[in-house]
Amino acid sequence: MRPLRTLARCVLAWVFLRAGYDVVTNPAKPATTAGPFLAEMRQRLPVKLPEDTVIVRANAAFQMGAAGLFAAGVAPRVVACGLVASLLPTTLAGHQFWKVEDAALRPNQRNHFNKNMAIAAGLVLYVLGDRRRSS
């Protein structure tokens, strides 16, 4: 079972590594997409947030680092919790399908939203998995 757990961790990690790399190297589109969500957060939060580009790059860099640790099996349950915590605002900022007015674009955003929720659920299942195992 251990090789399958390692493979599963690596496959889950790859999603964050690939997507994170794309955002770190080209943050303009994700920052624009997240802009309305971040503007709303700026109105609600008592702290000053950095520019949108800085936020999306920092989140992507965190996800890449966490994914590397997760794939390597370094504190995988703790790291999985961090990935879930970073994925939820990413999903809310980037895939608000319920606000997409273009009927042709809405299904794509809903699919991305659902995919991210499925990845988050998989990470939660990993965290809550067999407590007798250490990885």
PyMOL commands that place a pseudoatom at each C-alpha (Angstrom):
pseudoatom trace, name=CA, resn=MET, resi=1, chain=A, elem=C, hetatm=0, pos=[0.000, 0.000, 0.000]
pseudoatom trace, name=CA, resn=ARG, resi=2, chain=A, elem=C, hetatm=0, pos=[2.913, 2.366, 0.695]
pseudoatom trace, name=CA, resn=PRO, resi=3, chain=A, elem=C, hetatm=0, pos=[3.920, 2.676, -3.000]
pseudoatom trace, name=CA, resn=LEU, resi=4, chain=A, elem=C, hetatm=0, pos=[0.330, 3.566, -3.899]
pseudoatom trace, name=CA, resn=ARG, resi=5, chain=A, elem=C, hetatm=0, pos=[0.210, 6.259, -1.178]
pseudoatom trace, name=CA, resn=THR, resi=6, chain=A, elem=C, hetatm=0, pos=[3.489, 7.673, -2.494]
pseudoatom trace, name=CA, resn=LEU, resi=7, chain=A, elem=C, hetatm=0, pos=[2.173, 7.669, -6.056]
pseudoatom trace, name=CA, resn=ALA, resi=8, chain=A, elem=C, hetatm=0, pos=[-1.069, 9.329, -4.943]
pseudoatom trace, name=CA, resn=ARG, resi=9, chain=A, elem=C, hetatm=0, pos=[0.873, 12.047, -3.101]
pseudoatom trace, name=CA, resn=CYS, resi=10, chain=A, elem=C, hetatm=0, pos=[3.020, 12.665, -6.181]
pseudoatom trace, name=CA, resn=VAL, resi=11, chain=A, elem=C, hetatm=0, pos=[-0.003, 12.901, -8.493]
pseudoatom trace, name=CA, resn=LEU, resi=12, chain=A, elem=C, hetatm=0, pos=[-1.761, 15.337, -6.169]
pseudoatom trace, name=CA, resn=ALA, resi=13, chain=A, elem=C, hetatm=0, pos=[1.442, 17.332, -5.777]
pseudoatom trace, name=CA, resn=TRP, resi=14, chain=A, elem=C, hetatm=0, pos=[1.918, 17.564, -9.538]
pseudoatom trace, name=CA, resn=VAL, resi=15, chain=A, elem=C, hetatm=0, pos=[-1.346, 19.511, -9.889]
pseudoatom trace, name=CA, resn=PHE, resi=16, chain=A, elem=C, hetatm=0, pos=[-0.032, 22.195, -7.515]
pseudoatom trace, name=CA, resn=LEU, resi=17, chain=A, elem=C, hetatm=0, pos=[3.483, 22.201, -8.964]
pseudoatom trace, name=CA, resn=ARG, resi=18, chain=A, elem=C, hetatm=0, pos=[2.293, 22.668, -12.548]
pseudoatom trace, name=CA, resn=ALA, resi=19, chain=A, elem=C, hetatm=0, pos=[-0.402, 25.234, -11.796]
pseudoatom trace, name=CA, resn=GLY, resi=20, chain=A, elem=C, hetatm=0, pos=[1.850, 27.068, -9.354]
pseudoatom trace, name=CA, resn=TYR, resi=21, chain=A, elem=C, hetatm=0, pos=[4.643, 27.319, -11.894]
pseudoatom trace, name=CA, resn=ASP, resi=22, chain=A, elem=C, hetatm=0, pos=[2.236, 28.766, -14.452]
pseudoatom trace, name=CA, resn=VAL, resi=23, chain=A, elem=C, hetatm=0, pos=[1.066, 31.447, -12.013]
pseudoatom trace, name=CA, resn=VAL, resi=24, chain=A, elem=C, hetatm=0, pos=[4.539, 32.317, -10.697]
pseudoatom trace, name=CA, resn=THR, resi=25, chain=A, elem=C, hetatm=0, pos=[5.874, 32.794, -14.225]
pseudoatom trace, name=CA, resn=ASN, resi=26, chain=A, elem=C, hetatm=0, pos=[2.790, 34.538, -15.622]
pseudoatom trace, name=CA, resn=PRO, resi=27, chain=A, elem=C, hetatm=0, pos=[0.640, 36.052, -12.851]
pseudoatom trace, name=CA, resn=ALA, resi=28, chain=A, elem=C, hetatm=0, pos=[-1.219, 38.699, -14.892]
pseudoatom trace, name=CA, resn=LYS, resi=29, chain=A, elem=C, hetatm=0, pos=[-4.309, 36.662, -15.863]
pseudoatom trace, name=CA, resn=PRO, resi=30, chain=A, elem=C, hetatm=0, pos=[-4.801, 35.007, -12.448]
pseudoatom trace, name=CA, resn=ALA, resi=31, chain=A, elem=C, hetatm=0, pos=[-4.325, 38.387, -10.756]
pseudoatom trace, name=CA, resn=THR, resi=32, chain=A, elem=C, hetatm=0, pos=[-6.947, 39.947, -13.022]
pseudoatom trace, name=CA, resn=THR, resi=33, chain=A, elem=C, hetatm=0, pos=[-9.336, 37.068, -12.384]
pseudoatom trace, name=CA, resn=ALA, resi=34, chain=A, elem=C, hetatm=0, pos=[-8.809, 37.281, -8.617]
pseudoatom trace, name=CA, resn=GLY, resi=35, chain=A, elem=C, hetatm=0, pos=[-9.051, 41.097, -8.655]
pseudoatom trace, name=CA, resn=PRO, resi=36, chain=A, elem=C, hetatm=0, pos=[-12.763, 41.448, -7.781]
pseudoatom trace, name=CA, resn=PHE, resi=37, chain=A, elem=C, hetatm=0, pos=[-12.492, 38.901, -4.963]
pseudoatom trace, name=CA, resn=LEU, resi=38, chain=A, elem=C, hetatm=0, pos=[-9.366, 40.582, -3.583]
pseudoatom trace, name=CA, resn=ALA, resi=39, chain=A, elem=C, hetatm=0, pos=[-11.016, 44.009, -3.831]
pseudoatom trace, name=CA, resn=GLU, resi=40, chain=A, elem=C, hetatm=0, pos=[-13.879, 42.692, -1.740]
pseudoatom trace, name=CA, resn=MET, resi=41, chain=A, elem=C, hetatm=0, pos=[-11.422, 41.246, 0.784]
pseudoatom trace, name=CA, resn=ARG, resi=42, chain=A, elem=C, hetatm=0, pos=[-9.653, 44.610, 0.995]
pseudoatom trace, name=CA, resn=GLN, resi=43, chain=A, elem=C, hetatm=0, pos=[-12.946, 46.204, 2.011]
pseudoatom trace, name=CA, resn=ARG, resi=44, chain=A, elem=C, hetatm=0, pos=[-13.639, 43.563, 4.673]
pseudoatom trace, name=CA, resn=LEU, resi=45, chain=A, elem=C, hetatm=0, pos=[-10.203, 42.960, 6.194]
pseudoatom trace, name=CA, resn=PRO, resi=46, chain=A, elem=C, hetatm=0, pos=[-8.638, 45.326, 8.715]
pseudoatom trace, name=CA, resn=VAL, resi=47, chain=A, elem=C, hetatm=0, pos=[-5.146, 44.845, 7.220]
pseudoatom trace, name=CA, resn=LYS, resi=48, chain=A, elem=C, hetatm=0, pos=[-3.664, 46.217, 4.013]
pseudoatom trace, name=CA, resn=LEU, resi=49, chain=A, elem=C, hetatm=0, pos=[-3.184, 43.535, 1.384]
pseudoatom trace, name=CA, resn=PRO, resi=50, chain=A, elem=C, hetatm=0, pos=[-0.346, 43.583, -1.169]
pseudoatom trace, name=CA, resn=GLU, resi=51, chain=A, elem=C, hetatm=0, pos=[-1.006, 44.055, -4.880]
pseudoatom trace, name=CA, resn=ASP, resi=52, chain=A, elem=C, hetatm=0, pos=[-3.013, 41.330, -6.608]
pseudoatom trace, name=CA, resn=THR, resi=53, chain=A, elem=C, hetatm=0, pos=[0.004, 40.069, -8.554]
pseudoatom trace, name=CA, resn=VAL, resi=54, chain=A, elem=C, hetatm=0, pos=[2.020, 39.688, -5.359]
pseudoatom trace, name=CA, resn=ILE, resi=55, chain=A, elem=C, hetatm=0, pos=[-0.799, 37.774, -3.668]
pseudoatom trace, name=CA, resn=VAL, resi=56, chain=A, elem=C, hetatm=0, pos=[-1.346, 35.289, -6.492]
pseudoatom trace, name=CA, resn=ARG, resi=57, chain=A, elem=C, hetatm=0, pos=[2.399, 34.739, -6.921]
pseudoatom trace, name=CA, resn=ALA, resi=58, chain=A, elem=C, hetatm=0, pos=[2.904, 34.208, -3.189]
pseudoatom trace, name=CA, resn=ASN, resi=59, chain=A, elem=C, hetatm=0, pos=[0.029, 31.738, -3.049]
pseudoatom trace, name=CA, resn=ALA, resi=60, chain=A, elem=C, hetatm=0, pos=[1.372, 29.866, -6.072]
pseudoatom trace, name=CA, resn=ALA, resi=61, chain=A, elem=C, hetatm=0, pos=[4.877, 29.769, -4.593]
pseudoatom trace, name=CA, resn=PHE, resi=62, chain=A, elem=C, hetatm=0, pos=[3.459, 28.441, -1.322]
pseudoatom trace, name=CA, resn=GLN, resi=63, chain=A, elem=C, hetatm=0, pos=[1.545, 25.756, -3.203]
pseudoatom trace, name=CA, resn=MET, resi=64, chain=A, elem=C, hetatm=0, pos=[4.662, 24.722, -5.116]
pseudoatom trace, name=CA, resn=GLY, resi=65, chain=A, elem=C, hetatm=0, pos=[6.753, 24.460, -1.964]
pseudoatom trace, name=CA, resn=ALA, resi=66, chain=A, elem=C, hetatm=0, pos=[4.041, 22.594, -0.102]
pseudoatom trace, name=CA, resn=ALA, resi=67, chain=A, elem=C, hetatm=0, pos=[3.520, 20.265, -3.059]
pseudoatom trace, name=CA, resn=GLY, resi=68, chain=A, elem=C, hetatm=0, pos=[7.220, 19.417, -3.072]
pseudoatom trace, name=CA, resn=LEU, resi=69, chain=A, elem=C, hetatm=0, pos=[7.107, 18.564, 0.613]
pseudoatom trace, name=CA, resn=PHE, resi=70, chain=A, elem=C, hetatm=0, pos=[3.901, 16.577, 0.137]
pseudoatom trace, name=CA, resn=ALA, resi=71, chain=A, elem=C, hetatm=0, pos=[5.369, 14.537, -2.725]
pseudoatom trace, name=CA, resn=ALA, resi=72, chain=A, elem=C, hetatm=0, pos=[8.503, 13.860, -0.670]
pseudoatom trace, name=CA, resn=GLY, resi=73, chain=A, elem=C, hetatm=0, pos=[6.408, 12.700, 2.277]
pseudoatom trace, name=CA, resn=VAL, resi=74, chain=A, elem=C, hetatm=0, pos=[7.637, 15.447, 4.625]
pseudoatom trace, name=CA, resn=ALA, resi=75, chain=A, elem=C, hetatm=0, pos=[4.867, 16.004, 7.208]
pseudoatom trace, name=CA, resn=PRO, resi=76, chain=A, elem=C, hetatm=0, pos=[2.306, 15.120, 4.521]
pseudoatom trace, name=CA, resn=ARG, resi=77, chain=A, elem=C, hetatm=0, pos=[-0.788, 15.522, 6.700]
pseudoatom trace, name=CA, resn=VAL, resi=78, chain=A, elem=C, hetatm=0, pos=[0.228, 18.969, 7.897]
pseudoatom trace, name=CA, resn=VAL, resi=79, chain=A, elem=C, hetatm=0, pos=[1.229, 20.005, 4.379]
pseudoatom trace, name=CA, resn=ALA, resi=80, chain=A, elem=C, hetatm=0, pos=[-2.058, 18.665, 2.982]
pseudoatom trace, name=CA, resn=CYS, resi=81, chain=A, elem=C, hetatm=0, pos=[-3.904, 20.923, 5.433]
pseudoatom trace, name=CA, resn=GLY, resi=82, chain=A, elem=C, hetatm=0, pos=[-1.877, 23.878, 4.152]
pseudoatom trace, name=CA, resn=LEU, resi=83, chain=A, elem=C, hetatm=0, pos=[-2.674, 22.997, 0.555]
pseudoatom trace, name=CA, resn=VAL, resi=84, chain=A, elem=C, hetatm=0, pos=[-6.390, 22.825, 1.339]
pseudoatom trace, name=CA, resn=ALA, resi=85, chain=A, elem=C, hetatm=0, pos=[-6.180, 26.167, 3.156]
pseudoatom trace, name=CA, resn=SER, resi=86, chain=A, elem=C, hetatm=0, pos=[-4.545, 27.764, 0.100]
pseudoatom trace, name=CA, resn=LEU, resi=87, chain=A, elem=C, hetatm=0, pos=[-6.823, 26.053, -2.414]
pseudoatom trace, name=CA, resn=LEU, resi=88, chain=A, elem=C, hetatm=0, pos=[-10.092, 27.320, -0.946]
pseudoatom trace, name=CA, resn=PRO, resi=89, chain=A, elem=C, hetatm=0, pos=[-9.447, 31.053, -1.467]
pseudoatom trace, name=CA, resn=THR, resi=90, chain=A, elem=C, hetatm=0, pos=[-7.811, 30.266, -4.814]
pseudoatom trace, name=CA, resn=THR, resi=91, chain=A, elem=C, hetatm=0, pos=[-11.002, 28.549, -5.914]
pseudoatom trace, name=CA, resn=LEU, resi=92, chain=A, elem=C, hetatm=0, pos=[-13.286, 31.260, -4.580]
pseudoatom trace, name=CA, resn=ALA, resi=93, chain=A, elem=C, hetatm=0, pos=[-11.205, 33.978, -6.232]
pseudoatom trace, name=CA, resn=GLY, resi=94, chain=A, elem=C, hetatm=0, pos=[-10.662, 32.234, -9.536]
pseudoatom trace, name=CA, resn=HIS, resi=95, chain=A, elem=C, hetatm=0, pos=[-13.733, 30.166, -10.308]
pseudoatom trace, name=CA, resn=GLN, resi=96, chain=A, elem=C, hetatm=0, pos=[-16.883, 32.007, -9.265]
pseudoatom trace, name=CA, resn=PHE, resi=97, chain=A, elem=C, hetatm=0, pos=[-19.012, 30.279, -11.891]
pseudoatom trace, name=CA, resn=TRP, resi=98, chain=A, elem=C, hetatm=0, pos=[-22.197, 31.627, -10.298]
pseudoatom trace, name=CA, resn=LYS, resi=99, chain=A, elem=C, hetatm=0, pos=[-21.108, 35.157, -11.265]
pseudoatom trace, name=CA, resn=VAL, resi=100, chain=A, elem=C, hetatm=0, pos=[-20.180, 34.342, -14.879]
pseudoatom trace, name=CA, resn=GLU, resi=101, chain=A, elem=C, hetatm=0, pos=[-22.763, 35.940, -17.144]
pseudoatom trace, name=CA, resn=ASP, resi=102, chain=A, elem=C, hetatm=0, pos=[-21.589, 34.311, -20.371]
pseudoatom trace, name=CA, resn=ALA, resi=103, chain=A, elem=C, hetatm=0, pos=[-23.470, 31.007, -20.557]
pseudoatom trace, name=CA, resn=ALA, resi=104, chain=A, elem=C, hetatm=0, pos=[-20.744, 29.533, -22.778]
pseudoatom trace, name=CA, resn=LEU, resi=105, chain=A, elem=C, hetatm=0, pos=[-18.020, 30.218, -20.167]
pseudoatom trace, name=CA, resn=ARG, resi=106, chain=A, elem=C, hetatm=0, pos=[-19.964, 29.243, -17.041]
pseudoatom trace, name=CA, resn=PRO, resi=107, chain=A, elem=C, hetatm=0, pos=[-19.604, 25.431, -17.440]
pseudoatom trace, name=CA, resn=ASN, resi=108, chain=A, elem=C, hetatm=0, pos=[-15.813, 25.717, -17.728]
pseudoatom trace, name=CA, resn=GLN, resi=109, chain=A, elem=C, hetatm=0, pos=[-15.601, 27.747, -14.526]
pseudoatom trace, name=CA, resn=ARG, resi=110, chain=A, elem=C, hetatm=0, pos=[-17.981, 25.325, -12.772]
pseudoatom trace, name=CA, resn=ASN, resi=111, chain=A, elem=C, hetatm=0, pos=[-15.774, 22.415, -13.857]
pseudoatom trace, name=CA, resn=HIS, resi=112, chain=A, elem=C, hetatm=0, pos=[-12.660, 24.135, -12.470]
pseudoatom trace, name=CA, resn=PHE, resi=113, chain=A, elem=C, hetatm=0, pos=[-14.513, 24.882, -9.231]
pseudoatom trace, name=CA, resn=ASN, resi=114, chain=A, elem=C, hetatm=0, pos=[-15.641, 21.252, -8.941]
pseudoatom trace, name=CA, resn=LYS, resi=115, chain=A, elem=C, hetatm=0, pos=[-12.147, 19.959, -9.776]
pseudoatom trace, name=CA, resn=ASN, resi=116, chain=A, elem=C, hetatm=0, pos=[-10.585, 22.100, -7.069]
pseudoatom trace, name=CA, resn=MET, resi=117, chain=A, elem=C, hetatm=0, pos=[-13.169, 20.970, -4.530]
pseudoatom trace, name=CA, resn=ALA, resi=118, chain=A, elem=C, hetatm=0, pos=[-12.465, 17.339, -5.478]
pseudoatom trace, name=CA, resn=ILE, resi=119, chain=A, elem=C, hetatm=0, pos=[-8.721, 17.907, -5.005]
pseudoatom trace, name=CA, resn=ALA, resi=120, chain=A, elem=C, hetatm=0, pos=[-9.408, 19.530, -1.625]
pseudoatom trace, name=CA, resn=ALA, resi=121, chain=A, elem=C, hetatm=0, pos=[-11.604, 16.568, -0.662]
pseudoatom trace, name=CA, resn=GLY, resi=122, chain=A, elem=C, hetatm=0, pos=[-8.855, 14.144, -1.683]
pseudoatom trace, name=CA, resn=LEU, resi=123, chain=A, elem=C, hetatm=0, pos=[-6.378, 16.006, 0.503]
pseudoatom trace, name=CA, resn=VAL, resi=124, chain=A, elem=C, hetatm=0, pos=[-8.817, 15.957, 3.416]
pseudoatom trace, name=CA, resn=LEU, resi=125, chain=A, elem=C, hetatm=0, pos=[-9.281, 12.214, 2.958]
pseudoatom trace, name=CA, resn=TYR, resi=126, chain=A, elem=C, hetatm=0, pos=[-5.515, 11.851, 3.028]
pseudoatom trace, name=CA, resn=VAL, resi=127, chain=A, elem=C, hetatm=0, pos=[-5.342, 13.819, 6.279]
pseudoatom trace, name=CA, resn=LEU, resi=128, chain=A, elem=C, hetatm=0, pos=[-8.131, 11.758, 7.833]
pseudoatom trace, name=CA, resn=GLY, resi=129, chain=A, elem=C, hetatm=0, pos=[-6.817, 8.452, 6.442]
pseudoatom trace, name=CA, resn=ASP, resi=130, chain=A, elem=C, hetatm=0, pos=[-5.691, 5.455, 8.405]
pseudoatom trace, name=CA, resn=ARG, resi=131, chain=A, elem=C, hetatm=0, pos=[-4.239, 6.908, 11.616]
pseudoatom trace, name=CA, resn=ARG, resi=132, chain=A, elem=C, hetatm=0, pos=[-2.032, 3.837, 12.114]
pseudoatom trace, name=CA, resn=ARG, resi=133, chain=A, elem=C, hetatm=0, pos=[0.171, 4.926, 9.205]
pseudoatom trace, name=CA, resn=SER, resi=134, chain=A, elem=C, hetatm=0, pos=[2.695, 7.714, 9.541]
pseudoatom trace, name=CA, resn=SER, resi=135, chain=A, elem=C, hetatm=0, pos=[2.640, 8.885, 5.901]
for i in range(1, 135): cmd.bond("trace and resi %d" % i, "trace and resi %d" % (i + 1))
show_as sticks, trace
zoom trace
